[in-house]
Amino acid sequence: MIGFVILVLLIALSLGGLWLFGLRGAALTASAAALLLGGAGYALQGSPGLPGAPAQGTESRDVFP
């Protein structure tokens, strides 16, 4: 749940920064749509509550001889 709050805060900060840099009108609307689409994708596919599962290596090889 806290991940979604952080996501909304990041989106708000991003849009605020774009607005301060002078982005207005359709460009700001398109930027907001892109950020919200990314947030929706995270909400649908992300699983922040699951524990991490690091990949297991097979063999260690020296890259430089």
Helices and strands as residue ranges (DSSP letters): H 2-20, H 26-45
